[in-house]
Amino acid sequence: MSIFWKIIIPSHLVIKPKSRNMRIFFIASFLLLLYACDNNLSTIGDDLISNENFIEVKRFVMEETSTIRLDSFPTSNVSSSSVSPLVMGKITDNLTGSIATIPYFQVAPQGFVSSITWENNCEFDSLTLTIPYLKTLAGDSTAFQTFELYRTKDKKYIQFDPYNPILCNIDSLQLGEKLATLTLYPQKDNIAQAYFKLNYDFGKTLFDLMRSRDPILEQINYPQFMEDFGALAIVPGKDNSLLMNIDPSNLKLKFHYHIGAVEGEDMTTYTWPCASGQNTNTLVNNTYAFTHINYDPTTKFEDITFKESKPFDDLKMAVIEGLNGFMTKIKVPFVADAAAYQTIMKAEIELRVNTDLQENNIPEPKNLGVYIITKDNYIKGLLTDMSGQNVIYGTLSQNSVDPNSKSYIIDITDYYVNLVEGGNPIVPEIYLLVGLPGSYYGLSDAPSYQIFTGNVANTLQRVILKEEPILSIYYSHYK
């Protein structure tokens, strides 16, 4: 429908044409003005935006979205060149369930040195395990937290095994002698230092080994000592409500002693470091510190595995969460029917966050890791840009007007265009797995054996999706 306007011009503003040519020009200009006023609603904007810059957006709801849970993931250092953080504590979450963590670690024996004359009237006072720089992960930091320090009953040397080069969240050792109890009242997010005071007789026995210069403390005998000593474990109380990070390289057994007859005079200390593989002799550089994670799910999250996922419709949500290994699996629509004169300019996935189910001060990650997988969850690689060098993450976006409106945006343009517009063979099924940032690890002689690494092992960050993800494809039209 066209709308014509009647234009009335005051007589004193009318310019009378002085010639026939001027009269024709005036009439043509007036008709052009009327043509420009055509208000056809189906073509609004076509005259303002050139065809080559016209953008069309198609959106697809990804209904095949589900939550999976990793069977296991490494909480130890996969190689001696890195040290994984440890987690200690317990937290009970009304949504996903209870998580209790026990860090296991070993200490490197010291003391067989000529610089200290242990025999000259050195008297033992106490033995402590110092834990500097505890960092709160999640939970209630205003309640008392109780921990017990145990020596493992298994006199097991936690040693590198080429056939199983990782210790996972499901691994544990049998507990034996209890050595100390610690109660904390963590009023702040970070605790400068905590320490256990160990059993006196246990500490004095180790101190006497140093005083007598027992050969078991010689570096060549480190493996034997550590196998006899076993490992230490920090067990949370059943009523604890907090999870904390520990840097294993900061853990130390500290011997407190004095020289002379009177305690308190000439007080001094001597430490045994944690055998993390970086601060000890090469004979023990493949030792581990690892965290055992016991996850007790709520009814809603039972029976979820890496192979048996739970659809979005069943949970009324999808979940990504560390320590218990939840990730979100998405089937991405394969849209290959682009019309002529049409080019994909951008393809992105939006994950909308449910901010109404936050509890226990569980933080959300700034970025999400994205893994390319097959239908049966075999990992093909990390999502990258066209160069293959730059990893693409899901980036948190927050509405400046409404802070509770949050989404993660995943730019899959390069990957998607390569699949949809690439040459044969074209893969019509696209699956992505979204979780906490990290990577994956596999054995060279068992390529089907793959395991995720990264933040899933040492942080309780969480994302809850309130609706199924949306794929947006931006097309440009040109002729």
C-alpha positions in Angstrom: 0.0 0.0 0.0 1.2 3.5 -0.9 0.4 6.7 0.9 0.3 10.0 -1.0 0.8 13.3 0.7 -0.9 16.5 -0.4 1.7 19.3 -0.1 0.4 22.9 0.1 3.0 25.6 -0.5 2.3 29.2 0.5 2.0 31.5 -2.6 4.8 33.8 -1.4 7.2 30.9 -1.4 6.4 29.7 -4.9 9.1 30.2 -7.4 7.5 30.8 -10.8 9.5 29.1 -13.6 10.6 31.5 -16.2 11.1 29.0 -19.1 9.6 25.8 -20.4 12.8 23.8 -19.4 12.6 25.1 -15.9 8.9 24.1 -15.8 9.7 20.5 -16.8 12.5 20.3 -14.2 10.2 21.5 -11.5 7.5 18.9 -12.4 10.1 16.0 -12.6 11.4 17.0 -9.2 8.0 17.0 -7.6 7.2 13.6 -9.0 10.5 12.2 -7.7 9.5 13.6 -4.3 6.2 11.7 -4.4 8.0 8.5 -5.4 10.4 8.8 -2.5 7.4 9.0 -0.1 6.2 5.5 -1.1 5.7 3.8 2.3 5.6 0.2 1.3 6.2 -1.6 4.7 7.7 -4.7 3.1 10.7 -2.7 1.8 11.4 -0.3 4.6 15.1 0.1 5.0 16.1 -1.2 1.6 16.8 2.3 0.4 18.9 3.1 3.5 21.1 0.0 3.7 22.9 -1.3 0.6 22.2 -4.9 -0.4 25.8 -6.0 0.1 25.7 -5.0 3.8 22.2 -6.4 4.6 22.4 -8.9 7.5 20.0 -11.7 8.2 20.1 -13.7 11.5 18.7 -17.2 11.9 18.4 -18.7 15.3 18.1 -22.3 16.3 17.2 -23.8 19.7 19.5 -26.7 20.4 17.1 -29.2 21.9 19.6 -32.1 22.0 21.3 -30.6 25.1 22.2 -32.8 28.1 24.4 -33.1 31.2 27.2 -35.7 31.5 29.5 -36.5 34.3 33.2 -37.5 33.9 34.1 -41.0 35.0 37.4 -39.7 36.4 39.9 -37.0 36.0 43.5 -36.5 37.2 44.0 -34.6 40.5 47.7 -35.4 40.5 50.4 -33.8 38.4 50.4 -35.7 35.1 54.1 -35.0 34.6 56.9 -34.0 37.0 57.1 -30.6 35.4 53.8 -29.4 37.0 52.2 -29.5 40.4 48.4 -29.8 40.7 46.7 -27.9 43.5 45.1 -29.9 46.3 41.7 -29.5 47.7 40.7 -30.1 51.3 37.3 -29.9 53.0 33.6 -30.7 52.5 30.5 -29.0 51.2 26.9 -30.0 51.0 24.9 -28.4 48.1 21.1 -28.6 47.9 21.2 -28.8 44.1 23.9 -31.2 43.1 24.9 -33.0 46.4 27.8 -33.4 48.8 31.5 -33.2 48.0 34.2 -34.3 50.4 37.9 -34.1 49.5 41.0 -35.7 51.0 44.4 -34.5 49.9 47.2 -37.1 50.0 50.9 -36.2 49.8 54.3 -37.4 50.9 57.2 -35.6 52.5 60.9 -35.7 51.4 63.2 -36.8 54.3 66.0 -34.4 55.1 68.5 -34.1 58.0 71.5 -36.1 56.9 73.6 -33.0 56.5 76.9 -32.0 58.0 75.9 -28.4 58.5 73.9 -29.2 61.6 75.4 -31.0 64.6 72.4 -32.8 65.9 74.4 -34.6 68.6 75.3 -31.4 70.5 72.5 -31.2 73.0 69.6 -30.7 70.5 66.2 -31.3 72.3 63.0 -32.0 70.4 60.0 -29.8 71.2 57.3 -30.5 68.7 56.4 -31.4 65.0 53.9 -29.4 63.0 52.5 -29.6 59.5 52.3 -26.0 58.1 49.8 -25.1 55.4 50.4 -21.6 54.2 48.1 -19.7 51.8 44.8 -21.6 52.2 42.4 -20.3 49.6 38.6 -20.5 49.9 36.9 -22.2 47.0 33.3 -22.3 48.1 31.1 -22.7 51.1 30.4 -21.1 54.5 33.6 -19.5 55.8 31.9 -18.3 59.0 31.5 -21.7 60.6 34.2 -23.8 62.4 35.9 -26.4 60.2 37.6 -29.5 61.7 40.3 -31.5 60.0 42.2 -34.6 61.1 45.7 -35.6 59.9 46.3 -39.2 59.2 49.2 -41.4 58.2 48.1 -43.9 55.6 48.0 -47.6 56.6 49.2 -48.5 53.1 52.9 -48.0 53.2 52.7 -47.2 49.5 55.2 -45.2 47.6 53.1 -43.0 45.4 55.2 -43.5 42.4 55.0 -42.9 38.6 53.5 -45.9 36.8 53.9 -45.8 33.0 50.7 -47.9 32.6 48.7 -45.6 34.8 50.6 -42.3 34.9 47.9 -40.4 36.8 46.2 -40.5 40.1 42.5 -39.6 39.8 39.7 -38.2 41.9 38.6 -41.8 42.6 41.9 -43.0 43.9 42.5 -43.3 47.7 44.7 -45.0 50.2 43.6 -46.8 53.4 44.0 -44.6 56.5 45.9 -45.7 59.6 47.2 -43.7 62.5 45.7 -40.3 63.4 48.4 -37.8 64.1 46.7 -34.5 64.8 43.4 -32.5 64.8 42.9 -29.0 63.6 40.0 -26.6 64.0 39.7 -23.5 61.9 37.4 -20.5 62.0 38.0 -19.0 58.6 36.4 -15.6 58.7 38.1 -14.3 55.6 38.3 -15.7 52.0 42.0 -16.4 52.4 43.8 -17.8 55.5 47.4 -16.8 55.8 48.5 -20.0 57.5 47.3 -23.0 59.4 49.1 -25.8 61.1 48.6 -29.2 62.7 50.5 -30.1 65.8 51.4 -33.7 65.4 51.6 -36.5 68.0 54.7 -36.0 70.1 56.0 -39.5 70.0 55.7 -39.7 66.2 57.6 -36.4 65.9 60.3 -37.4 68.3 60.9 -40.7 66.5 61.6 -38.8 63.2 63.7 -36.3 65.0 65.8 -39.0 66.6 66.5 -40.4 63.1 68.1 -37.1 62.3 70.0 -36.9 65.5 71.5 -40.4 65.0 72.2 -39.7 61.4 70.3 -42.8 60.3 71.4 -44.0 56.8 67.7 -44.2 55.8 67.8 -40.4 55.5 70.6 -40.4 52.9 69.4 -39.3 49.5 70.2 -42.7 47.9 67.7 -44.2 50.4 64.9 -41.7 49.8 62.6 -44.2 47.9 62.9 -46.7 50.7 62.2 -44.2 53.4 59.1 -42.9 51.6 57.8 -46.4 51.0 58.2 -47.2 54.7 56.7 -43.8 55.7 53.7 -43.9 53.5 51.6 -40.8 52.9 49.8 -38.1 54.9 46.1 -37.3 54.4 43.9 -34.5 55.6 40.4 -35.7 56.3 37.5 -33.2 56.7 35.0 -33.4 59.6 31.5 -34.6 58.7 29.9 -31.3 59.5 32.4 -29.2 57.5 30.9 -26.6 55.1 33.9 -25.3 53.2 36.3 -26.3 50.5 39.8 -24.8 50.3 42.8 -25.0 47.9 46.3 -26.0 49.0 49.5 -25.6 47.0 51.4 -28.8 47.7 54.8 -27.2 47.2 54.0 -25.1 50.4 53.3 -28.1 52.6 56.1 -28.7 55.2 56.8 -30.9 58.2 58.5 -28.5 60.6 60.6 -29.8 63.5 60.8 -27.4 66.4 63.7 -27.9 68.8 66.1 -26.1 71.1 69.8 -26.3 71.8 70.7 -26.5 75.5 69.1 -27.5 78.7 66.3 -25.0 78.9 63.3 -25.1 76.5 62.5 -21.8 75.0 66.2 -20.7 74.7 67.8 -20.8 71.3 64.6 -22.1 69.7 65.0 -23.2 66.0 63.3 -25.2 63.3 64.1 -27.7 60.5 61.7 -28.6 57.7 61.0 -31.5 55.5 59.2 -30.3 52.3 56.4 -32.0 50.4 57.8 -34.5 47.8 56.2 -32.7 44.9 58.8 -33.7 42.3 60.3 -30.3 42.0 62.1 -29.7 45.3 63.6 -33.1 46.0 66.3 -35.4 44.7 65.8 -36.9 41.3 65.3 -40.3 42.9 61.8 -39.2 44.0 60.9 -36.7 41.2 58.0 -38.8 40.0 56.1 -38.7 43.3 52.6 -37.4 43.5 50.3 -35.3 45.6 46.7 -35.9 44.7 43.1 -35.4 45.9 40.5 -38.0 46.5 37.0 -36.7 45.8 33.9 -38.4 47.2 30.8 -37.1 45.5 27.3 -38.0 46.9 24.7 -36.7 44.4 21.2 -35.6 45.1 18.4 -37.8 43.6 18.1 -35.5 40.6 21.7 -36.0 39.6 22.0 -39.8 40.2 22.8 -42.1 37.4 24.6 -39.5 35.2 27.8 -40.9 33.6 30.1 -40.0 30.7 28.1 -42.3 28.5 24.7 -41.9 30.0 23.8 -38.3 29.9 20.6 -36.7 31.3 18.6 -34.5 28.8 17.8 -30.9 29.5 14.1 -31.7 29.7 14.6 -34.2 32.5 16.7 -31.9 34.7 15.0 -28.7 33.6 18.5 -27.4 33.3 22.0 -28.3 32.2 25.0 -28.1 34.5 28.7 -27.5 34.4 30.5 -28.0 37.7 34.1 -28.7 38.9 35.2 -31.5 41.4 32.2 -33.7 40.6 32.9 -33.5 36.8 29.6 -32.2 35.3 29.8 -30.9 31.7 27.1 -30.0 29.1 26.9 -31.8 25.8 25.3 -30.0 22.8 24.3 -31.1 19.3 24.8 -28.2 17.0 22.4 -28.0 14.0 24.1 -28.6 10.6 22.6 -25.8 8.4 24.1 -26.2 4.9 21.2 -24.8 2.8 22.5 -21.2 2.4 20.8 -19.5 -0.5 22.7 -18.1 -3.5 24.3 -14.7 -2.9 24.4 -15.5 0.9 27.5 -15.8 3.1 27.9 -16.8 6.8 29.5 -13.9 8.5 29.3 -15.2 12.1 28.1 -18.3 14.0 27.8 -18.2 17.8 26.3 -20.2 20.6 24.6 -18.5 23.5 24.3 -20.2 26.9 21.9 -18.3 29.2 22.7 -18.6 32.9 20.2 -19.3 35.7 21.3 -16.9 38.5 18.4 -17.9 40.8 20.0 -21.2 41.9 23.2 -19.8 43.4 24.2 -21.2 46.9 27.3 -21.9 48.9 29.1 -18.9 47.3 30.0 -21.2 44.4 31.6 -18.8 41.8 31.0 -18.9 38.1 34.0 -19.1 35.7 34.9 -16.2 33.5 35.5 -18.6 30.6 34.3 -22.0 29.6 36.3 -24.7 27.8 34.8 -26.1 24.5 35.7 -29.5 23.2 34.9 -31.0 19.8 33.6 -34.6 20.3 32.0 -37.4 18.4 28.5 -38.6 19.1 29.8 -41.2 21.5 32.0 -38.6 23.3 35.4 -39.3 21.8 37.4 -36.1 22.1 38.6 -34.8 18.6 40.2 -31.6 19.9 39.8 -28.2 21.5 37.7 -25.6 19.6 40.1 -23.2 17.9 40.0 -20.4 15.3 40.9 -21.0 11.6 44.7 -20.9 12.4 44.3 -23.9 14.8 46.6 -22.1 17.2 44.2 -19.9 19.2 41.8 -21.8 21.6 38.2 -20.4 21.6 36.4 -20.2 24.9 32.9 -19.4 26.0 33.1 -15.9 27.4 30.9 -14.6 30.1 28.7 -11.6 29.1 26.7 -9.6 31.6 23.8 -7.2 30.9 24.9 -3.7 32.2 21.2 -2.8 32.9 20.3 -6.1 34.6 23.3 -7.7 36.3 21.4 -10.9 36.8 21.1 -11.4 33.1 24.2 -13.4 32.1 25.2 -15.5 29.1 28.3 -17.3 27.8 29.0 -16.6 24.1 31.0 -19.2 22.1 32.2 -17.9 18.7 32.2 -21.1 16.4 32.4 -19.1 13.1 35.7 -20.6 11.8 34.8 -24.1 12.8 31.2 -24.0 11.6 32.0 -22.4 8.2 34.7 -25.0 7.6 32.2 -27.8 8.2 29.2 -26.3 6.4 31.0 -24.8 3.4 34.0 -27.2 3.2 34.6 -29.9 0.6 33.7 -33.5 1.0 33.3 -35.4 3.1 30.9 -33.2 5.0 30.1 -34.3 8.6 26.4 -33.7 9.2 26.6 -34.3 13.0 28.3 -31.7 15.2 28.7 -32.3 18.9 30.4 -30.0 21.4 31.2 -30.6 25.0 31.3 -27.5 27.3 33.0 -27.5 30.7 35.5 -25.7 32.8 38.7 -24.6 31.0 41.3 -27.3 30.5 42.6 -29.8 28.1 42.7 -33.6 27.7 45.2 -36.3 28.0 45.6 -39.7 26.3 48.1 -42.6 26.2 50.0 -43.0 23.0 49.6 -46.8 23.1 45.9 -46.5 24.0 44.4 -43.6 21.9 40.9 -44.4 23.0 41.8 -43.7 26.6 41.2 -40.0 27.1 40.8 -38.0 30.3 40.1 -34.3 30.9 42.5 -32.1 32.8 42.3 -28.6 34.1 40.0 -26.6 36.4 37.6 -29.6 36.8 40.1 -31.1 39.3 40.8 -28.1 41.6 37.9 -25.7 41.6 34.2 -25.8 42.4 33.1 -23.2 39.8 29.6 -23.8 38.4 27.3 -22.8 35.6 23.5 -23.6 35.5 21.8 -23.1 32.1 18.2 -22.0 32.5 17.2 -22.8 28.9 18.5 -24.8 26.0 21.4 -23.1 24.1 20.8 -21.0 21.0 22.8 -21.1 17.8 22.7 -17.8 15.9 23.9 -17.6 12.3 24.5 -14.2 10.7 24.2 -14.1 6.9 25.1 -11.3 4.6 23.2 -10.9 1.3 24.6 -9.5 -1.9 23.8 -9.4 -5.6 
